Amino acid sequence: ADGREFQAKKIGADSKTEVAVIKIDADDLPVLEIGKPDELQIGEWVIAIGNPFGLKETLTVGVVSAKGRSNIGITDYENFIQTDAAINPGNSGGPLLNIDGEAVGINTAIYSRSGGYMGIGFAVPIDMAIKIKDQLITTGRVTRGYMGVVLNPGKVTEAMAKSFGRDEAGGVLIAEVQKDGPADKAGIKSGDILLELDGKKITDISQFRQDVAQILPNTKAKLVLFR
């Protein structure tokens, strides 16, 4: 923070994740190393930086409380890192760092009944933000993949799986297939339980939606399913 001010140009924004790209023309700007959110462990130290309540360059410390938080109702596509590092209004857009000073997330929101810090803050994983950034810079907008299916809400429990002839819980259940959509053309049917997407085990609906959305349109994906 050296007191300089710059005019910024908005390159693009994605309201579904609340990630945007802005551009400034400047020299001698420091940059953060990028960390790996997938390697974060629950209980690992993290550092949040921002301007809470207008207090510039504030640093707070906590741990990773949870990963892959979704169904919170903040954005359409949620895969948040949860932390108890103090995040308050004004921290949004600041980095969440690991103990090595690498950016692992972008501080986004808090869960609060008072409007202030209650020990539950959320950050967008930096790898998710970078994928969005790449599309915004290339095309000015974000295009998401889709399969053309309606998923049965809730988890596929062991009891539900047994009713379909499978002994193991997990995956997502196809309730409906959109006519002439990608899934229909691939032969997926109502009642199928999807188990893997491109070699990654499907654990729940939210994670599956995230993974499908990040597949670029007109590219092929490999699914493993139980019928």
BALOBA-1460 file (C-alpha; in Angstrom, 3 decimals):
// residues 227
<rec num="1" residu="a" x="0.000" y="0.000" z="0.000"/>
<rec num="2" residu="d" x="1.972" y="2.981" z="-1.280"/>
<rec num="3" residu="g" x="-0.769" y="5.595" z="-1.595"/>
<rec num="4" residu="r" x="-1.143" y="5.388" z="-5.377"/>
<rec num="5" residu="e" x="-4.616" y="5.521" z="-6.910"/>
<rec num="6" residu="f" x="-5.655" y="4.083" z="-10.272"/>
<rec num="7" residu="q" x="-8.629" y="4.147" z="-12.598"/>
<rec num="8" residu="a" x="-9.930" y="0.601" z="-13.083"/>
<rec num="9" residu="k" x="-11.749" y="-0.868" z="-16.059"/>
<rec num="10" residu="k" x="-14.208" y="-3.701" z="-15.565"/>
<rec num="11" residu="i" x="-13.361" y="-6.553" z="-17.929"/>
<rec num="12" residu="g" x="-16.269" y="-8.748" z="-16.886"/>
<rec num="13" residu="a" x="-18.280" y="-10.021" z="-13.940"/>
<rec num="14" residu="d" x="-20.045" y="-13.249" z="-13.051"/>
<rec num="15" residu="s" x="-23.049" y="-12.682" z="-10.809"/>
<rec num="16" residu="k" x="-23.525" y="-16.422" z="-10.231"/>
<rec num="17" residu="t" x="-20.292" y="-16.589" z="-8.227"/>
<rec num="18" residu="e" x="-19.756" y="-12.889" z="-7.423"/>
<rec num="19" residu="v" x="-16.338" y="-12.931" z="-9.096"/>
<rec num="20" residu="a" x="-15.236" y="-10.052" z="-11.336"/>
<rec num="21" residu="v" x="-12.112" y="-9.031" z="-13.249"/>
<rec num="22" residu="i" x="-10.873" y="-5.456" z="-13.291"/>
<rec num="23" residu="k" x="-7.832" y="-4.050" z="-15.086"/>
<rec num="24" residu="i" x="-5.519" y="-1.186" z="-14.149"/>
<rec num="25" residu="d" x="-2.520" y="0.206" z="-16.023"/>
<rec num="26" residu="a" x="0.370" y="0.382" z="-13.568"/>
<rec num="27" residu="d" x="3.983" y="-0.626" z="-13.004"/>
<rec num="28" residu="d" x="5.749" y="-2.286" z="-10.077"/>
<rec num="29" residu="l" x="2.697" y="-4.076" z="-8.696"/>
<rec num="30" residu="p" x="3.354" y="-6.927" z="-6.263"/>
<rec num="31" residu="v" x="1.500" y="-10.184" z="-6.882"/>
<rec num="32" residu="l" x="0.528" y="-13.039" z="-4.608"/>
<rec num="33" residu="e" x="1.581" y="-16.593" z="-5.256"/>
<rec num="34" residu="i" x="-1.386" y="-18.862" z="-5.942"/>
<rec num="35" residu="g" x="-1.994" y="-21.728" z="-3.521"/>
<rec num="36" residu="k" x="-3.917" y="-24.981" z="-3.927"/>
<rec num="37" residu="p" x="-7.318" y="-24.970" z="-2.201"/>
<rec num="38" residu="d" x="-7.673" y="-28.734" z="-2.756"/>
<rec num="39" residu="e" x="-4.684" y="-29.282" z="-0.467"/>
<rec num="40" residu="l" x="-6.114" y="-27.228" z="2.409"/>
<rec num="41" residu="q" x="-6.828" y="-29.275" z="5.512"/>
<rec num="42" residu="i" x="-9.495" y="-28.674" z="8.141"/>
<rec num="43" residu="g" x="-7.783" y="-26.902" z="11.043"/>
<rec num="44" residu="e" x="-5.048" y="-25.399" z="8.862"/>
<rec num="45" residu="w" x="-4.149" y="-21.773" z="9.610"/>
<rec num="46" residu="v" x="-5.409" y="-19.143" z="7.177"/>
<rec num="47" residu="i" x="-5.145" y="-15.356" z="7.021"/>
<rec num="48" residu="a" x="-7.816" y="-12.953" z="5.787"/>
<rec num="49" residu="i" x="-6.898" y="-9.485" z="4.506"/>
<rec num="50" residu="g" x="-9.274" y="-6.650" z="3.699"/>
<rec num="51" residu="n" x="-10.820" y="-3.357" z="4.768"/>
<rec num="52" residu="p" x="-13.437" y="-4.281" z="7.385"/>
<rec num="53" residu="f" x="-15.630" y="-1.259" z="8.178"/>
<rec num="54" residu="g" x="-13.175" y="0.874" z="6.174"/>
<rec num="55" residu="l" x="-10.169" y="-0.024" z="8.354"/>
<rec num="56" residu="k" x="-7.476" y="-0.335" z="5.684"/>
<rec num="57" residu="e" x="-5.046" y="-3.246" z="5.414"/>
<rec num="58" residu="t" x="-6.542" y="-5.280" z="8.258"/>
<rec num="59" residu="l" x="-5.206" y="-8.795" z="8.791"/>
<rec num="60" residu="t" x="-7.076" y="-11.459" z="10.744"/>
<rec num="61" residu="v" x="-6.110" y="-15.049" z="11.475"/>
<rec num="62" residu="g" x="-8.065" y="-18.262" z="11.918"/>
<rec num="63" residu="v" x="-8.319" y="-21.798" z="10.625"/>
<rec num="64" residu="v" x="-10.110" y="-23.628" z="7.843"/>
<rec num="65" residu="s" x="-13.395" y="-24.642" z="9.445"/>
<rec num="66" residu="a" x="-14.808" y="-26.588" z="6.478"/>
<rec num="67" residu="k" x="-14.442" y="-27.018" z="2.728"/>
<rec num="68" residu="g" x="-16.963" y="-27.337" z="-0.080"/>
<rec num="69" residu="r" x="-19.717" y="-25.463" z="1.720"/>
<rec num="70" residu="s" x="-22.839" y="-25.096" z="-0.433"/>
<rec num="71" residu="n" x="-26.598" y="-24.603" z="-0.158"/>
<rec num="72" residu="i" x="-26.003" y="-21.406" z="1.823"/>
<rec num="73" residu="g" x="-27.981" y="-19.169" z="-0.518"/>
<rec num="74" residu="i" x="-25.255" y="-16.600" z="-1.193"/>
<rec num="75" residu="t" x="-24.584" y="-17.380" z="-4.859"/>
<rec num="76" residu="d" x="-25.905" y="-19.789" z="-7.500"/>
<rec num="77" residu="y" x="-22.688" y="-21.830" z="-7.599"/>
<rec num="78" residu="e" x="-21.242" y="-22.375" z="-4.138"/>
<rec num="79" residu="n" x="-18.133" y="-24.289" z="-3.143"/>
<rec num="80" residu="f" x="-16.903" y="-22.118" z="-0.291"/>
<rec num="81" residu="i" x="-13.962" y="-22.443" z="2.044"/>
<rec num="82" residu="q" x="-15.356" y="-21.757" z="5.522"/>
<rec num="83" residu="t" x="-13.092" y="-20.071" z="8.064"/>
<rec num="84" residu="d" x="-13.270" y="-18.560" z="11.529"/>
<rec num="85" residu="a" x="-10.732" y="-15.878" z="10.598"/>
<rec num="86" residu="a" x="-12.617" y="-12.659" z="11.334"/>
<rec num="87" residu="i" x="-14.365" y="-11.539" z="8.139"/>
<rec num="88" residu="n" x="-16.580" y="-8.475" z="8.327"/>
<rec num="89" residu="p" x="-18.272" y="-6.080" z="5.863"/>
<rec num="90" residu="g" x="-15.398" y="-4.651" z="3.828"/>
<rec num="91" residu="n" x="-13.358" y="-7.860" z="3.699"/>
<rec num="92" residu="s" x="-15.073" y="-8.993" z="0.494"/>
<rec num="93" residu="g" x="-12.658" y="-9.129" z="-2.427"/>
<rec num="94" residu="g" x="-9.614" y="-9.459" z="-0.186"/>
<rec num="95" residu="p" x="-7.472" y="-12.579" z="-0.279"/>
<rec num="96" residu="l" x="-7.615" y="-15.583" z="2.013"/>
<rec num="97" residu="l" x="-4.026" y="-16.764" z="2.423"/>
<rec num="98" residu="n" x="-2.502" y="-19.998" z="3.647"/>
<rec num="99" residu="i" x="0.333" y="-19.972" z="6.183"/>
<rec num="100" residu="d" x="2.857" y="-19.594" z="3.322"/>
<rec num="101" residu="g" x="1.215" y="-16.371" z="2.153"/>
<rec num="102" residu="e" x="-0.297" y="-17.974" z="-0.951"/>
<rec num="103" residu="a" x="-3.791" y="-16.943" z="-2.060"/>
<rec num="104" residu="v" x="-6.183" y="-19.861" z="-1.629"/>
<rec num="105" residu="g" x="-9.445" y="-17.924" z="-1.804"/>
<rec num="106" residu="i" x="-11.280" y="-14.623" z="-2.182"/>
<rec num="107" residu="n" x="-13.210" y="-13.491" z="0.888"/>
<rec num="108" residu="t" x="-16.852" y="-13.292" z="-0.112"/>
<rec num="109" residu="a" x="-19.413" y="-13.338" z="2.679"/>
<rec num="110" residu="i" x="-20.223" y="-13.989" z="6.302"/>
<rec num="111" residu="y" x="-22.980" y="-15.816" z="8.120"/>
<rec num="112" residu="s" x="-24.238" y="-13.473" z="10.797"/>
<rec num="113" residu="r" x="-27.358" y="-12.664" z="12.770"/>
<rec num="114" residu="s" x="-25.951" y="-9.329" z="13.870"/>
<rec num="115" residu="g" x="-24.371" y="-8.117" z="10.619"/>
<rec num="116" residu="g" x="-20.880" y="-8.536" z="12.071"/>
<rec num="117" residu="y" x="-18.383" y="-11.291" z="12.790"/>
<rec num="118" residu="m" x="-19.740" y="-14.479" z="14.351"/>
<rec num="119" residu="g" x="-16.926" y="-16.877" z="13.456"/>
<rec num="120" residu="i" x="-18.358" y="-18.073" z="10.149"/>
<rec num="121" residu="g" x="-16.868" y="-16.565" z="6.994"/>
<rec num="122" residu="f" x="-16.734" y="-17.829" z="3.431"/>
<rec num="123" residu="a" x="-14.211" y="-17.546" z="0.616"/>
<rec num="124" residu="v" x="-14.414" y="-18.558" z="-3.054"/>
<rec num="125" residu="p" x="-11.608" y="-21.085" z="-3.764"/>
<rec num="126" residu="i" x="-8.937" y="-19.407" z="-5.880"/>
<rec num="127" residu="d" x="-8.866" y="-22.180" z="-8.497"/>
<rec num="128" residu="m" x="-12.596" y="-21.662" z="-9.127"/>
<rec num="129" residu="a" x="-12.025" y="-17.898" z="-9.387"/>
<rec num="130" residu="i" x="-9.157" y="-18.386" z="-11.851"/>
<rec num="131" residu="k" x="-11.318" y="-20.508" z="-14.166"/>
<rec num="132" residu="i" x="-13.922" y="-17.759" z="-14.146"/>
<rec num="133" residu="k" x="-11.220" y="-15.114" z="-14.663"/>
<rec num="134" residu="d" x="-9.854" y="-16.924" z="-17.721"/>
<rec num="135" residu="q" x="-13.295" y="-16.976" z="-19.372"/>
<rec num="136" residu="l" x="-14.036" y="-13.344" z="-18.505"/>
<rec num="137" residu="i" x="-10.739" y="-12.201" z="-20.026"/>
<rec num="138" residu="t" x="-11.172" y="-14.353" z="-23.141"/>
<rec num="139" residu="t" x="-14.845" y="-13.752" z="-23.913"/>
<rec num="140" residu="g" x="-16.132" y="-11.190" z="-21.394"/>
<rec num="141" residu="r" x="-18.632" y="-13.663" z="-19.967"/>
<rec num="142" residu="v" x="-18.834" y="-17.083" z="-18.331"/>
<rec num="143" residu="t" x="-20.290" y="-20.032" z="-20.217"/>
<rec num="144" residu="r" x="-21.197" y="-23.107" z="-18.199"/>
<rec num="145" residu="g" x="-21.676" y="-26.675" z="-19.272"/>
<rec num="146" residu="y" x="-24.991" y="-28.441" z="-18.729"/>
<rec num="147" residu="m" x="-26.306" y="-31.986" z="-19.121"/>
<rec num="148" residu="g" x="-30.022" y="-31.436" z="-19.511"/>
<rec num="149" residu="v" x="-31.251" y="-33.421" z="-16.512"/>
<rec num="150" residu="v" x="-33.372" y="-32.878" z="-13.437"/>
<rec num="151" residu="l" x="-31.806" y="-34.414" z="-10.345"/>
<rec num="152" residu="n" x="-33.739" y="-35.991" z="-7.523"/>
<rec num="153" residu="p" x="-33.286" y="-33.661" z="-4.514"/>
<rec num="154" residu="g" x="-31.423" y="-34.981" z="-1.515"/>
<rec num="155" residu="k" x="-28.776" y="-37.637" z="-1.143"/>
<rec num="156" residu="v" x="-28.974" y="-41.155" z="-2.508"/>
<rec num="157" residu="t" x="-29.179" y="-43.039" z="0.786"/>
<rec num="158" residu="e" x="-28.508" y="-46.732" z="1.187"/>
<rec num="159" residu="a" x="-32.249" y="-47.412" z="1.470"/>
<rec num="160" residu="m" x="-32.950" y="-45.443" z="-1.718"/>
<rec num="161" residu="a" x="-30.089" y="-47.151" z="-3.540"/>
<rec num="162" residu="k" x="-31.448" y="-50.591" z="-2.557"/>
<rec num="163" residu="s" x="-34.834" y="-49.708" z="-4.021"/>
<rec num="164" residu="f" x="-33.010" y="-49.335" z="-7.351"/>
<rec num="165" residu="g" x="-31.076" y="-52.566" z="-6.892"/>
<rec num="166" residu="r" x="-27.793" y="-51.065" z="-5.691"/>
<rec num="167" residu="d" x="-26.203" y="-51.926" z="-2.339"/>
<rec num="168" residu="e" x="-24.190" y="-48.763" z="-1.822"/>
<rec num="169" residu="a" x="-25.229" y="-45.177" z="-1.064"/>
<rec num="170" residu="g" x="-23.836" y="-42.241" z="-3.005"/>
<rec num="171" residu="g" x="-24.064" y="-40.600" z="-6.401"/>
<rec num="172" residu="v" x="-26.970" y="-38.573" z="-7.750"/>
<rec num="173" residu="l" x="-30.299" y="-39.873" z="-9.038"/>
<rec num="174" residu="i" x="-31.668" y="-38.761" z="-12.407"/>
<rec num="175" residu="a" x="-35.341" y="-37.817" z="-12.029"/>
<rec num="176" residu="e" x="-35.920" y="-36.514" z="-15.542"/>
<rec num="177" residu="v" x="-34.000" y="-36.207" z="-18.809"/>
<rec num="178" residu="q" x="-34.535" y="-33.238" z="-21.114"/>
<rec num="179" residu="k" x="-35.548" y="-34.365" z="-24.612"/>
<rec num="180" residu="d" x="-32.750" y="-33.950" z="-27.181"/>
<rec num="181" residu="g" x="-30.389" y="-32.588" z="-24.501"/>
<rec num="182" residu="p" x="-26.789" y="-33.789" z="-24.060"/>
<rec num="183" residu="a" x="-27.775" y="-36.470" z="-21.524"/>
<rec num="184" residu="d" x="-30.617" y="-37.731" z="-23.725"/>
<rec num="185" residu="k" x="-28.298" y="-37.991" z="-26.733"/>
<rec num="186" residu="a" x="-25.790" y="-39.912" z="-24.608"/>
<rec num="187" residu="g" x="-28.435" y="-42.461" z="-23.597"/>
<rec num="188" residu="i" x="-28.895" y="-41.451" z="-19.959"/>
<rec num="189" residu="k" x="-32.315" y="-42.404" z="-18.603"/>
<rec num="190" residu="s" x="-34.582" y="-41.457" z="-15.723"/>
<rec num="191" residu="g" x="-33.733" y="-43.688" z="-12.762"/>
<rec num="192" residu="d" x="-30.007" y="-43.856" z="-13.519"/>
<rec num="193" residu="i" x="-27.680" y="-43.183" z="-10.590"/>
<rec num="194" residu="l" x="-24.602" y="-41.240" z="-11.701"/>
<rec num="195" residu="l" x="-21.502" y="-42.358" z="-9.808"/>
<rec num="196" residu="e" x="-18.460" y="-40.729" z="-11.446"/>
<rec num="197" residu="l" x="-17.747" y="-37.740" z="-13.685"/>
<rec num="198" residu="d" x="-14.419" y="-37.775" z="-15.535"/>
<rec num="199" residu="g" x="-12.967" y="-40.156" z="-12.967"/>
<rec num="200" residu="k" x="-14.118" y="-38.111" z="-9.950"/>
<rec num="201" residu="k" x="-16.547" y="-39.728" z="-7.528"/>
<rec num="202" residu="i" x="-19.879" y="-37.907" z="-7.312"/>
<rec num="203" residu="t" x="-20.682" y="-37.212" z="-3.665"/>
<rec num="204" residu="d" x="-23.662" y="-34.857" z="-3.743"/>
<rec num="205" residu="i" x="-25.849" y="-32.702" z="-5.991"/>
<rec num="206" residu="s" x="-24.100" y="-29.396" z="-5.274"/>
<rec num="207" residu="q" x="-20.636" y="-30.741" z="-6.037"/>
<rec num="208" residu="f" x="-21.951" y="-32.428" z="-9.182"/>
<rec num="209" residu="r" x="-23.529" y="-29.153" z="-10.410"/>
<rec num="210" residu="q" x="-20.229" y="-27.362" z="-9.820"/>
<rec num="211" residu="d" x="-18.249" y="-29.938" z="-11.773"/>
<rec num="212" residu="v" x="-20.686" y="-30.019" z="-14.703"/>
<rec num="213" residu="a" x="-20.801" y="-26.213" z="-14.856"/>
<rec num="214" residu="q" x="-17.013" y="-26.055" z="-15.185"/>
<rec num="215" residu="i" x="-16.994" y="-28.313" z="-18.263"/>
<rec num="216" residu="l" x="-16.818" y="-26.137" z="-21.363"/>
<rec num="217" residu="p" x="-19.701" y="-26.576" z="-23.816"/>
<rec num="218" residu="n" x="-19.110" y="-28.931" z="-26.773"/>
<rec num="219" residu="t" x="-16.498" y="-30.970" z="-24.921"/>
<rec num="220" residu="k" x="-16.955" y="-34.613" z="-23.993"/>
<rec num="221" residu="a" x="-17.231" y="-35.916" z="-20.430"/>
<rec num="222" residu="k" x="-17.100" y="-39.510" z="-19.228"/>
<rec num="223" residu="l" x="-19.795" y="-40.685" z="-16.814"/>
<rec num="224" residu="v" x="-20.047" y="-43.900" z="-14.808"/>
<rec num="225" residu="l" x="-23.595" y="-44.781" z="-13.841"/>
<rec num="226" residu="f" x="-25.674" y="-47.526" z="-12.264"/>
<rec num="227" residu="r" x="-28.796" y="-48.656" z="-14.100"/>
